[in-house]
Amino acid sequence: MKSRDRRIFQEARLEADGAFVDGMRAQDHWRVNLGEPWEVRFWSREFRCTEDQLRQAVREAGDGAGGVRAWFANRQYGYGAP
């Protein structure tokens, strides 16, 4: 594999991994952890929301990432907003 091909492969692999954003990876990409400040920043960026909106979503939908994603998809802001 040429070095150019290897770089393209690595970029594609990182883009395909939904739990990887700008060098940060959630400890558990199935659970939204509000106990660590860096994870709050990670999930806020992942769902395109504020910290307060993220905390409200976890309060109402639980800490499962799928449930939080669905909660935001049913709202006009955050993840899935037009």
Distance bins in CASP14 RR format, pairs under 12 A and 6 or more apart:
PFRMAT RR
TARGET T0000
AUTHOR 0000-0000-0000
RMODE 2
METHOD distances of the structure
MODEL  1
1 7 0 0 0 0 1 0 0 0 0 0 0
1 8 0 0 0 0 1 0 0 0 0 0 0
1 9 1 0 0 1 0 0 0 0 0 0 0
1 10 0 0 0 0 0 1 0 0 0 0 0
2 8 0 0 0 0 1 0 0 0 0 0 0
2 9 0 0 0 0 0 1 0 0 0 0 0
3 9 0 0 0 0 0 1 0 0 0 0 0
3 10 0 0 0 0 0 1 0 0 0 0 0
4 10 0 0 0 0 0 1 0 0 0 0 0
4 11 0 0 0 0 0 1 0 0 0 0 0
5 11 0 0 0 0 0 1 0 0 0 0 0
5 12 0 0 0 0 0 1 0 0 0 0 0
6 12 0 0 0 0 0 1 0 0 0 0 0
6 13 0 0 0 0 0 1 0 0 0 0 0
7 13 0 0 0 0 0 1 0 0 0 0 0
7 14 0 0 0 0 0 1 0 0 0 0 0
8 14 0 0 0 0 0 1 0 0 0 0 0
8 15 0 0 0 0 0 1 0 0 0 0 0
9 15 0 0 0 0 0 1 0 0 0 0 0
9 16 0 0 0 0 0 1 0 0 0 0 0
10 16 0 0 0 0 0 1 0 0 0 0 0
10 17 0 0 0 0 0 1 0 0 0 0 0
10 20 0 0 0 0 0 1 0 0 0 0 0
11 17 0 0 0 0 0 1 0 0 0 0 0
11 20 0 0 0 0 0 1 0 0 0 0 0
13 20 0 0 0 0 1 0 0 0 0 0 0
14 20 1 0 1 0 0 0 0 0 0 0 0
14 21 0 0 0 0 1 0 0 0 0 0 0
14 22 0 0 0 0 0 1 0 0 0 0 0
14 23 0 0 0 0 1 0 0 0 0 0 0
14 24 0 0 0 0 0 1 0 0 0 0 0
14 25 0 0 0 0 0 1 0 0 0 0 0
15 21 0 0 0 0 0 1 0 0 0 0 0
17 23 0 0 0 0 0 1 0 0 0 0 0
17 24 0 0 0 0 0 1 0 0 0 0 0
17 25 0 0 0 0 1 0 0 0 0 0 0
17 26 0 0 0 0 0 1 0 0 0 0 0
17 29 0 0 0 0 1 0 0 0 0 0 0
18 24 0 0 0 0 0 1 0 0 0 0 0
18 25 0 0 0 0 1 0 0 0 0 0 0
18 26 0 0 0 0 1 0 0 0 0 0 0
18 29 1 0 0 1 0 0 0 0 0 0 0
18 30 0 0 0 0 0 1 0 0 0 0 0
18 42 0 0 0 0 0 1 0 0 0 0 0
18 45 0 0 0 0 0 1 0 0 0 0 0
18 46 0 0 0 0 1 0 0 0 0 0 0
18 65 0 0 0 0 0 1 0 0 0 0 0
18 69 0 0 0 0 0 1 0 0 0 0 0
19 25 1 0 1 0 0 0 0 0 0 0 0
19 26 1 0 1 0 0 0 0 0 0 0 0
19 27 0 0 0 0 1 0 0 0 0 0 0
19 28 0 0 0 0 1 0 0 0 0 0 0
19 29 1 1 0 0 0 0 0 0 0 0 0
19 30 0 0 0 0 1 0 0 0 0 0 0
19 31 0 0 0 0 0 1 0 0 0 0 0
19 32 0 0 0 0 0 1 0 0 0 0 0
19 39 0 0 0 0 0 1 0 0 0 0 0
19 42 0 0 0 0 1 0 0 0 0 0 0
19 43 0 0 0 0 0 1 0 0 0 0 0
19 45 0 0 0 0 0 1 0 0 0 0 0
19 46 0 0 0 0 1 0 0 0 0 0 0
19 65 0 0 0 0 1 0 0 0 0 0 0
20 26 0 0 0 0 1 0 0 0 0 0 0
20 29 0 0 0 0 1 0 0 0 0 0 0
20 42 0 0 0 0 1 0 0 0 0 0 0
20 45 0 0 0 0 0 1 0 0 0 0 0
20 46 0 0 0 0 0 1 0 0 0 0 0
21 29 0 0 0 0 0 1 0 0 0 0 0
21 38 0 0 0 0 0 1 0 0 0 0 0
21 39 0 0 0 0 0 1 0 0 0 0 0
21 41 0 0 0 0 1 0 0 0 0 0 0
21 42 1 0 0 1 0 0 0 0 0 0 0
21 43 0 0 0 0 1 0 0 0 0 0 0
21 44 0 0 0 0 0 1 0 0 0 0 0
21 45 1 0 1 0 0 0 0 0 0 0 0
21 46 1 0 0 1 0 0 0 0 0 0 0
21 47 0 0 0 0 0 1 0 0 0 0 0
21 48 0 0 0 0 0 1 0 0 0 0 0
22 38 0 0 0 0 0 1 0 0 0 0 0
22 41 0 0 0 0 0 1 0 0 0 0 0
22 42 0 0 0 0 1 0 0 0 0 0 0
22 45 1 0 0 1 0 0 0 0 0 0 0
22 46 0 0 0 0 0 1 0 0 0 0 0
23 38 0 0 0 0 0 1 0 0 0 0 0
23 41 0 0 0 0 0 1 0 0 0 0 0
23 42 0 0 0 0 1 0 0 0 0 0 0
23 45 0 0 0 0 0 1 0 0 0 0 0
24 36 0 0 0 0 0 1 0 0 0 0 0
24 37 0 0 0 0 0 1 0 0 0 0 0
24 38 1 0 0 1 0 0 0 0 0 0 0
24 39 0 0 0 0 1 0 0 0 0 0 0
24 40 0 0 0 0 0 1 0 0 0 0 0
24 41 1 0 0 1 0 0 0 0 0 0 0
24 42 1 0 1 0 0 0 0 0 0 0 0
24 43 0 0 0 0 0 1 0 0 0 0 0
24 44 0 0 0 0 0 1 0 0 0 0 0
24 45 0 0 0 0 1 0 0 0 0 0 0
24 46 0 0 0 0 1 0 0 0 0 0 0
25 38 0 0 0 0 0 1 0 0 0 0 0
25 39 0 0 0 0 0 1 0 0 0 0 0
25 42 1 0 0 1 0 0 0 0 0 0 0
25 43 0 0 0 0 0 1 0 0 0 0 0
25 46 0 0 0 0 0 1 0 0 0 0 0
26 32 0 0 0 0 1 0 0 0 0 0 0
26 33 1 0 0 1 0 0 0 0 0 0 0
26 34 0 0 0 0 0 1 0 0 0 0 0
26 35 0 0 0 0 0 1 0 0 0 0 0
26 36 0 0 0 0 1 0 0 0 0 0 0
26 38 0 0 0 0 1 0 0 0 0 0 0
26 39 1 0 0 1 0 0 0 0 0 0 0
26 40 0 0 0 0 0 1 0 0 0 0 0
26 41 0 0 0 0 0 1 0 0 0 0 0
26 42 1 0 1 0 0 0 0 0 0 0 0
26 43 1 0 0 1 0 0 0 0 0 0 0
26 44 0 0 0 0 0 1 0 0 0 0 0
26 45 0 0 0 0 0 1 0 0 0 0 0
26 46 1 0 0 1 0 0 0 0 0 0 0
26 47 0 0 0 0 0 1 0 0 0 0 0
26 63 0 0 0 0 0 1 0 0 0 0 0
26 64 0 0 0 0 0 1 0 0 0 0 0
26 65 0 0 0 0 1 0 0 0 0 0 0
26 68 0 0 0 0 0 1 0 0 0 0 0
27 33 1 0 0 1 0 0 0 0 0 0 0
27 35 0 0 0 0 0 1 0 0 0 0 0
27 36 1 0 0 1 0 0 0 0 0 0 0
27 38 0 0 0 0 1 0 0 0 0 0 0
27 39 1 0 0 1 0 0 0 0 0 0 0
27 42 0 0 0 0 1 0 0 0 0 0 0
27 43 0 0 0 0 0 1 0 0 0 0 0
27 65 0 0 0 0 0 1 0 0 0 0 0
28 36 0 0 0 0 0 1 0 0 0 0 0
28 39 0 0 0 0 1 0 0 0 0 0 0
28 42 0 0 0 0 0 1 0 0 0 0 0
28 43 0 0 0 0 0 1 0 0 0 0 0
28 63 0 0 0 0 1 0 0 0 0 0 0
28 64 0 0 0 0 1 0 0 0 0 0 0
28 65 0 0 0 0 1 0 0 0 0 0 0
29 39 0 0 0 0 0 1 0 0 0 0 0
29 42 0 0 0 0 1 0 0 0 0 0 0
29 43 0 0 0 0 1 0 0 0 0 0 0
29 46 0 0 0 0 1 0 0 0 0 0 0
29 64 0 0 0 0 0 1 0 0 0 0 0
29 65 1 0 0 1 0 0 0 0 0 0 0
29 66 0 0 0 0 0 1 0 0 0 0 0
29 68 0 0 0 0 0 1 0 0 0 0 0
29 69 0 0 0 0 0 1 0 0 0 0 0
30 43 0 0 0 0 0 1 0 0 0 0 0
30 62 0 0 0 0 0 1 0 0 0 0 0
30 63 0 0 0 0 1 0 0 0 0 0 0
30 64 1 0 0 1 0 0 0 0 0 0 0
30 65 1 0 1 0 0 0 0 0 0 0 0
30 66 1 0 0 1 0 0 0 0 0 0 0
30 67 0 0 0 0 0 1 0 0 0 0 0
30 68 0 0 0 0 0 1 0 0 0 0 0
30 69 0 0 0 0 0 1 0 0 0 0 0
31 39 0 0 0 0 1 0 0 0 0 0 0
31 42 0 0 0 0 0 1 0 0 0 0 0
31 43 0 0 0 0 1 0 0 0 0 0 0
31 58 0 0 0 0 1 0 0 0 0 0 0
31 62 0 0 0 0 1 0 0 0 0 0 0
31 63 1 0 1 0 0 0 0 0 0 0 0
31 64 1 0 1 0 0 0 0 0 0 0 0
31 65 1 0 0 1 0 0 0 0 0 0 0
31 66 0 0 0 0 1 0 0 0 0 0 0
31 67 0 0 0 0 0 1 0 0 0 0 0
31 68 0 0 0 0 1 0 0 0 0 0 0
32 39 1 0 0 1 0 0 0 0 0 0 0
32 40 0 0 0 0 1 0 0 0 0 0 0
32 42 0 0 0 0 1 0 0 0 0 0 0
32 43 1 0 1 0 0 0 0 0 0 0 0
32 44 0 0 0 0 1 0 0 0 0 0 0
32 46 0 0 0 0 1 0 0 0 0 0 0
32 47 0 0 0 0 1 0 0 0 0 0 0
32 49 0 0 0 0 0 1 0 0 0 0 0
32 51 0 0 0 0 0 1 0 0 0 0 0
32 54 1 0 0 1 0 0 0 0 0 0 0
32 55 0 0 0 0 1 0 0 0 0 0 0
32 56 0 0 0 0 0 1 0 0 0 0 0
32 57 1 0 0 1 0 0 0 0 0 0 0
32 58 1 0 1 0 0 0 0 0 0 0 0
32 59 0 0 0 0 0 1 0 0 0 0 0
32 61 0 0 0 0 1 0 0 0 0 0 0
32 62 1 0 0 1 0 0 0 0 0 0 0
32 63 1 0 1 0 0 0 0 0 0 0 0
32 64 1 0 1 0 0 0 0 0 0 0 0
32 65 1 0 1 0 0 0 0 0 0 0 0
32 66 0 0 0 0 1 0 0 0 0 0 0
32 67 0 0 0 0 1 0 0 0 0 0 0
32 68 1 0 1 0 0 0 0 0 0 0 0
32 69 0 0 0 0 1 0 0 0 0 0 0
32 71 0 0 0 0 0 1 0 0 0 0 0
32 72 0 0 0 0 0 1 0 0 0 0 0
32 79 0 0 0 0 0 1 0 0 0 0 0
33 39 1 0 1 0 0 0 0 0 0 0 0
33 40 0 0 0 0 1 0 0 0 0 0 0
33 41 0 0 0 0 0 1 0 0 0 0 0
33 42 0 0 0 0 1 0 0 0 0 0 0
33 43 1 0 0 1 0 0 0 0 0 0 0
33 54 0 0 0 0 0 1 0 0 0 0 0
33 55 0 0 0 0 0 1 0 0 0 0 0
33 58 0 0 0 0 1 0 0 0 0 0 0
33 62 0 0 0 0 0 1 0 0 0 0 0
33 63 1 0 0 1 0 0 0 0 0 0 0
33 64 0 0 0 0 0 1 0 0 0 0 0
33 65 0 0 0 0 0 1 0 0 0 0 0
33 68 0 0 0 0 0 1 0 0 0 0 0
34 40 1 0 1 0 0 0 0 0 0 0 0
34 41 0 0 0 0 0 1 0 0 0 0 0
34 42 0 0 0 0 0 1 0 0 0 0 0
34 43 1 0 0 1 0 0 0 0 0 0 0
34 44 0 0 0 0 0 1 0 0 0 0 0
34 51 0 0 0 0 1 0 0 0 0 0 0
34 52 0 0 0 0 0 1 0 0 0 0 0
34 54 1 0 0 1 0 0 0 0 0 0 0
34 55 1 0 0 1 0 0 0 0 0 0 0
34 56 0 0 0 0 0 1 0 0 0 0 0
34 57 0 0 0 0 0 1 0 0 0 0 0
34 58 1 0 1 0 0 0 0 0 0 0 0
34 59 0 0 0 0 1 0 0 0 0 0 0
34 62 0 0 0 0 0 1 0 0 0 0 0
34 63 1 0 0 1 0 0 0 0 0 0 0
34 64 0 0 0 0 0 1 0 0 0 0 0
34 68 0 0 0 0 0 1 0 0 0 0 0
35 41 0 0 0 0 0 1 0 0 0 0 0
35 42 0 0 0 0 0 1 0 0 0 0 0
35 43 0 0 0 0 0 1 0 0 0 0 0
35 51 0 0 0 0 0 1 0 0 0 0 0
35 54 0 0 0 0 0 1 0 0 0 0 0
35 55 0 0 0 0 0 1 0 0 0 0 0
35 58 0 0 0 0 0 1 0 0 0 0 0
35 63 0 0 0 0 0 1 0 0 0 0 0
36 42 0 0 0 0 1 0 0 0 0 0 0
36 43 0 0 0 0 0 1 0 0 0 0 0
37 43 0 0 0 0 0 1 0 0 0 0 0
37 44 0 0 0 0 0 1 0 0 0 0 0
37 51 0 0 0 0 1 0 0 0 0 0 0
38 44 0 0 0 0 0 1 0 0 0 0 0
38 45 0 0 0 0 0 1 0 0 0 0 0
39 45 0 0 0 0 0 1 0 0 0 0 0
39 46 0 0 0 0 1 0 0 0 0 0 0
39 51 0 0 0 0 0 1 0 0 0 0 0
39 54 0 0 0 0 0 1 0 0 0 0 0
39 58 0 0 0 0 0 1 0 0 0 0 0
39 63 0 0 0 0 0 1 0 0 0 0 0
39 65 0 0 0 0 0 1 0 0 0 0 0
40 46 0 0 0 0 0 1 0 0 0 0 0
40 47 0 0 0 0 0 1 0 0 0 0 0
40 49 0 0 0 0 0 1 0 0 0 0 0
40 50 0 0 0 0 0 1 0 0 0 0 0
40 51 1 0 1 0 0 0 0 0 0 0 0
40 52 0 0 0 0 0 1 0 0 0 0 0
40 53 0 0 0 0 0 1 0 0 0 0 0
40 54 1 0 0 1 0 0 0 0 0 0 0
40 55 0 0 0 0 1 0 0 0 0 0 0
40 57 0 0 0 0 0 1 0 0 0 0 0
40 58 0 0 0 0 1 0 0 0 0 0 0
41 47 0 0 0 0 0 1 0 0 0 0 0
41 49 0 0 0 0 0 1 0 0 0 0 0
41 50 0 0 0 0 0 1 0 0 0 0 0
41 51 0 0 0 0 1 0 0 0 0 0 0
41 54 0 0 0 0 1 0 0 0 0 0 0
42 49 0 0 0 0 0 1 0 0 0 0 0
42 51 0 0 0 0 0 1 0 0 0 0 0
42 54 0 0 0 0 0 1 0 0 0 0 0
42 65 0 0 0 0 0 1 0 0 0 0 0
43 49 0 0 0 0 1 0 0 0 0 0 0
43 50 0 0 0 0 0 1 0 0 0 0 0
43 51 0 0 0 0 1 0 0 0 0 0 0
43 53 0 0 0 0 0 1 0 0 0 0 0
43 54 1 0 1 0 0 0 0 0 0 0 0
43 55 0 0 0 0 0 1 0 0 0 0 0
43 57 0 0 0 0 1 0 0 0 0 0 0
43 58 0 0 0 0 1 0 0 0 0 0 0
43 63 0 0 0 0 1 0 0 0 0 0 0
43 64 0 0 0 0 0 1 0 0 0 0 0
43 65 1 0 0 1 0 0 0 0 0 0 0
43 66 0 0 0 0 0 1 0 0 0 0 0
43 68 1 0 0 1 0 0 0 0 0 0 0
43 69 0 0 0 0 0 1 0 0 0 0 0
43 72 0 0 0 0 0 1 0 0 0 0 0
43 78 0 0 0 0 0 1 0 0 0 0 0
43 79 0 0 0 0 1 0 0 0 0 0 0
44 50 1 0 0 1 0 0 0 0 0 0 0
44 51 1 0 1 0 0 0 0 0 0 0 0
44 52 0 0 0 0 1 0 0 0 0 0 0
44 53 1 0 0 1 0 0 0 0 0 0 0
44 54 1 0 1 0 0 0 0 0 0 0 0
44 55 0 0 0 0 1 0 0 0 0 0 0
44 56 0 0 0 0 0 1 0 0 0 0 0
44 57 0 0 0 0 0 1 0 0 0 0 0
44 58 0 0 0 0 0 1 0 0 0 0 0
44 68 0 0 0 0 0 1 0 0 0 0 0
44 72 0 0 0 0 0 1 0 0 0 0 0
44 78 0 0 0 0 1 0 0 0 0 0 0
44 79 0 0 0 0 0 1 0 0 0 0 0
45 51 0 0 0 0 0 1 0 0 0 0 0
45 54 0 0 0 0 1 0 0 0 0 0 0
45 78 0 0 0 0 0 1 0 0 0 0 0
45 79 0 0 0 0 0 1 0 0 0 0 0
46 54 0 0 0 0 1 0 0 0 0 0 0
46 57 0 0 0 0 0 1 0 0 0 0 0
46 65 0 0 0 0 1 0 0 0 0 0 0
46 66 0 0 0 0 0 1 0 0 0 0 0
46 68 0 0 0 0 1 0 0 0 0 0 0
46 69 0 0 0 0 1 0 0 0 0 0 0
46 72 0 0 0 0 1 0 0 0 0 0 0
46 78 0 0 0 0 0 1 0 0 0 0 0
46 79 1 0 0 1 0 0 0 0 0 0 0
46 80 0 0 0 0 0 1 0 0 0 0 0
47 53 1 0 0 1 0 0 0 0 0 0 0
47 54 1 0 0 1 0 0 0 0 0 0 0
47 55 0 0 0 0 0 1 0 0 0 0 0
47 56 0 0 0 0 0 1 0 0 0 0 0
47 57 1 0 0 1 0 0 0 0 0 0 0
47 58 0 0 0 0 0 1 0 0 0 0 0
47 61 0 0 0 0 0 1 0 0 0 0 0
47 64 0 0 0 0 0 1 0 0 0 0 0
47 65 0 0 0 0 1 0 0 0 0 0 0
47 66 0 0 0 0 0 1 0 0 0 0 0
47 67 0 0 0 0 0 1 0 0 0 0 0
47 68 1 0 0 1 0 0 0 0 0 0 0
47 69 1 0 0 1 0 0 0 0 0 0 0
47 70 0 0 0 0 0 1 0 0 0 0 0
47 71 0 0 0 0 1 0 0 0 0 0 0
47 72 1 0 1 0 0 0 0 0 0 0 0
47 73 0 0 0 0 1 0 0 0 0 0 0
47 75 0 0 0 0 0 1 0 0 0 0 0
47 77 0 0 0 0 1 0 0 0 0 0 0
47 78 1 0 1 0 0 0 0 0 0 0 0
47 79 1 0 1 0 0 0 0 0 0 0 0
47 80 0 0 0 0 1 0 0 0 0 0 0
47 81 0 0 0 0 1 0 0 0 0 0 0
48 54 0 0 0 0 0 1 0 0 0 0 0
48 57 0 0 0 0 0 1 0 0 0 0 0
48 69 0 0 0 0 0 1 0 0 0 0 0
48 72 0 0 0 0 1 0 0 0 0 0 0
48 73 0 0 0 0 0 1 0 0 0 0 0
48 75 0 0 0 0 0 1 0 0 0 0 0
48 77 0 0 0 0 1 0 0 0 0 0 0
48 78 1 0 1 0 0 0 0 0 0 0 0
48 79 1 0 1 0 0 0 0 0 0 0 0
48 80 1 0 0 1 0 0 0 0 0 0 0
48 81 1 0 0 1 0 0 0 0 0 0 0
48 82 0 0 0 0 0 1 0 0 0 0 0
49 55 0 0 0 0 1 0 0 0 0 0 0
49 56 0 0 0 0 1 0 0 0 0 0 0
49 57 1 0 0 1 0 0 0 0 0 0 0
49 58 0 0 0 0 0 1 0 0 0 0 0
49 68 0 0 0 0 1 0 0 0 0 0 0
49 69 0 0 0 0 0 1 0 0 0 0 0
49 71 0 0 0 0 0 1 0 0 0 0 0
49 72 1 0 0 1 0 0 0 0 0 0 0
49 73 0 0 0 0 0 1 0 0 0 0 0
49 75 0 0 0 0 1 0 0 0 0 0 0
49 76 0 0 0 0 0 1 0 0 0 0 0
49 77 1 0 0 1 0 0 0 0 0 0 0
49 78 1 0 1 0 0 0 0 0 0 0 0
49 79 1 0 0 1 0 0 0 0 0 0 0
49 80 0 0 0 0 0 1 0 0 0 0 0
49 81 0 0 0 0 1 0 0 0 0 0 0
50 56 0 0 0 0 1 0 0 0 0 0 0
50 57 0 0 0 0 0 1 0 0 0 0 0
50 72 0 0 0 0 0 1 0 0 0 0 0
50 77 0 0 0 0 1 0 0 0 0 0 0
50 78 0 0 0 0 1 0 0 0 0 0 0
51 57 0 0 0 0 0 1 0 0 0 0 0
51 58 0 0 0 0 0 1 0 0 0 0 0
52 58 0 0 0 0 0 1 0 0 0 0 0
52 59 0 0 0 0 0 1 0 0 0 0 0
52 77 0 0 0 0 0 1 0 0 0 0 0
53 59 0 0 0 0 0 1 0 0 0 0 0
53 60 0 0 0 0 0 1 0 0 0 0 0
53 61 0 0 0 0 0 1 0 0 0 0 0
53 68 0 0 0 0 0 1 0 0 0 0 0
53 71 0 0 0 0 1 0 0 0 0 0 0
53 72 1 0 0 1 0 0 0 0 0 0 0
53 75 0 0 0 0 1 0 0 0 0 0 0
53 76 0 0 0 0 0 1 0 0 0 0 0
53 77 1 0 0 1 0 0 0 0 0 0 0
53 78 1 0 0 1 0 0 0 0 0 0 0
53 79 0 0 0 0 1 0 0 0 0 0 0
53 81 0 0 0 0 0 1 0 0 0 0 0
54 60 0 0 0 0 0 1 0 0 0 0 0
54 61 0 0 0 0 0 1 0 0 0 0 0
54 62 0 0 0 0 0 1 0 0 0 0 0
54 63 0 0 0 0 0 1 0 0 0 0 0
54 65 0 0 0 0 0 1 0 0 0 0 0
54 68 1 0 0 1 0 0 0 0 0 0 0
54 69 0 0 0 0 0 1 0 0 0 0 0
54 71 0 0 0 0 1 0 0 0 0 0 0
54 72 0 0 0 0 1 0 0 0 0 0 0
54 75 0 0 0 0 0 1 0 0 0 0 0
54 77 0 0 0 0 0 1 0 0 0 0 0
54 78 0 0 0 0 1 0 0 0 0 0 0
54 79 0 0 0 0 0 1 0 0 0 0 0
55 61 0 0 0 0 0 1 0 0 0 0 0
55 62 0 0 0 0 0 1 0 0 0 0 0
55 63 0 0 0 0 0 1 0 0 0 0 0
55 68 0 0 0 0 0 1 0 0 0 0 0
55 71 0 0 0 0 0 1 0 0 0 0 0
56 62 0 0 0 0 0 1 0 0 0 0 0
56 68 0 0 0 0 0 1 0 0 0 0 0
56 71 0 0 0 0 1 0 0 0 0 0 0
56 72 0 0 0 0 0 1 0 0 0 0 0
56 75 0 0 0 0 1 0 0 0 0 0 0
56 77 0 0 0 0 0 1 0 0 0 0 0
56 78 0 0 0 0 0 1 0 0 0 0 0
57 63 0 0 0 0 1 0 0 0 0 0 0
57 64 0 0 0 0 1 0 0 0 0 0 0
57 65 0 0 0 0 0 1 0 0 0 0 0
57 66 0 0 0 0 0 1 0 0 0 0 0
57 67 0 0 0 0 1 0 0 0 0 0 0
57 68 1 0 1 0 0 0 0 0 0 0 0
57 69 0 0 0 0 1 0 0 0 0 0 0
57 70 0 0 0 0 1 0 0 0 0 0 0
57 71 1 0 1 0 0 0 0 0 0 0 0
57 72 1 0 0 1 0 0 0 0 0 0 0
57 73 0 0 0 0 0 1 0 0 0 0 0
57 74 0 0 0 0 0 1 0 0 0 0 0
57 75 0 0 0 0 1 0 0 0 0 0 0
57 77 0 0 0 0 0 1 0 0 0 0 0
57 78 0 0 0 0 1 0 0 0 0 0 0
57 79 0 0 0 0 1 0 0 0 0 0 0
58 64 0 0 0 0 1 0 0 0 0 0 0
58 65 0 0 0 0 0 1 0 0 0 0 0
58 66 0 0 0 0 0 1 0 0 0 0 0
58 67 0 0 0 0 1 0 0 0 0 0 0
58 68 1 0 0 1 0 0 0 0 0 0 0
58 69 0 0 0 0 0 1 0 0 0 0 0
58 71 0 0 0 0 1 0 0 0 0 0 0
58 72 0 0 0 0 0 1 0 0 0 0 0
59 68 0 0 0 0 0 1 0 0 0 0 0
59 71 0 0 0 0 1 0 0 0 0 0 0
60 67 0 0 0 0 1 0 0 0 0 0 0
60 68 0 0 0 0 1 0 0 0 0 0 0
60 70 0 0 0 0 0 1 0 0 0 0 0
60 71 1 0 0 1 0 0 0 0 0 0 0
60 72 0 0 0 0 0 1 0 0 0 0 0
60 74 0 0 0 0 0 1 0 0 0 0 0
60 75 0 0 0 0 0 1 0 0 0 0 0
61 67 1 0 1 0 0 0 0 0 0 0 0
61 68 1 0 1 0 0 0 0 0 0 0 0
61 69 0 0 0 0 1 0 0 0 0 0 0
61 70 1 0 0 1 0 0 0 0 0 0 0
61 71 1 1 0 0 0 0 0 0 0 0 0
61 72 0 0 0 0 1 0 0 0 0 0 0
61 73 0 0 0 0 0 1 0 0 0 0 0
61 74 0 0 0 0 1 0 0 0 0 0 0
61 75 0 0 0 0 0 1 0 0 0 0 0
61 79 0 0 0 0 0 1 0 0 0 0 0
62 68 1 0 0 1 0 0 0 0 0 0 0
62 69 0 0 0 0 0 1 0 0 0 0 0
62 70 0 0 0 0 0 1 0 0 0 0 0
62 71 0 0 0 0 1 0 0 0 0 0 0
63 71 0 0 0 0 0 1 0 0 0 0 0
64 70 0 0 0 0 1 0 0 0 0 0 0
64 71 0 0 0 0 1 0 0 0 0 0 0
65 71 0 0 0 0 0 1 0 0 0 0 0
65 72 0 0 0 0 0 1 0 0 0 0 0
65 79 0 0 0 0 0 1 0 0 0 0 0
66 72 0 0 0 0 1 0 0 0 0 0 0
66 73 0 0 0 0 1 0 0 0 0 0 0
66 79 0 0 0 0 0 1 0 0 0 0 0
67 73 0 0 0 0 1 0 0 0 0 0 0
67 74 0 0 0 0 0 1 0 0 0 0 0
67 79 0 0 0 0 0 1 0 0 0 0 0
68 74 0 0 0 0 0 1 0 0 0 0 0
68 75 0 0 0 0 0 1 0 0 0 0 0
68 78 0 0 0 0 0 1 0 0 0 0 0
68 79 0 0 0 0 1 0 0 0 0 0 0
69 75 0 0 0 0 0 1 0 0 0 0 0
69 78 0 0 0 0 0 1 0 0 0 0 0
69 79 1 0 1 0 0 0 0 0 0 0 0
69 80 0 0 0 0 1 0 0 0 0 0 0
70 79 0 0 0 0 1 0 0 0 0 0 0
70 80 0 0 0 0 0 1 0 0 0 0 0
71 77 0 0 0 0 0 1 0 0 0 0 0
71 78 0 0 0 0 1 0 0 0 0 0 0
71 79 0 0 0 0 1 0 0 0 0 0 0
71 80 0 0 0 0 0 1 0 0 0 0 0
72 78 1 0 1 0 0 0 0 0 0 0 0
72 79 1 1 0 0 0 0 0 0 0 0 0
72 80 1 0 0 1 0 0 0 0 0 0 0
72 81 1 0 0 1 0 0 0 0 0 0 0
73 79 1 0 0 1 0 0 0 0 0 0 0
73 80 1 0 1 0 0 0 0 0 0 0 0
73 81 0 0 0 0 1 0 0 0 0 0 0
73 82 0 0 0 0 0 1 0 0 0 0 0
74 80 0 0 0 0 1 0 0 0 0 0 0
74 81 0 0 0 0 0 1 0 0 0 0 0
75 81 1 0 0 1 0 0 0 0 0 0 0
75 82 0 0 0 0 0 1 0 0 0 0 0
76 82 1 0 0 1 0 0 0 0 0 0 0
END
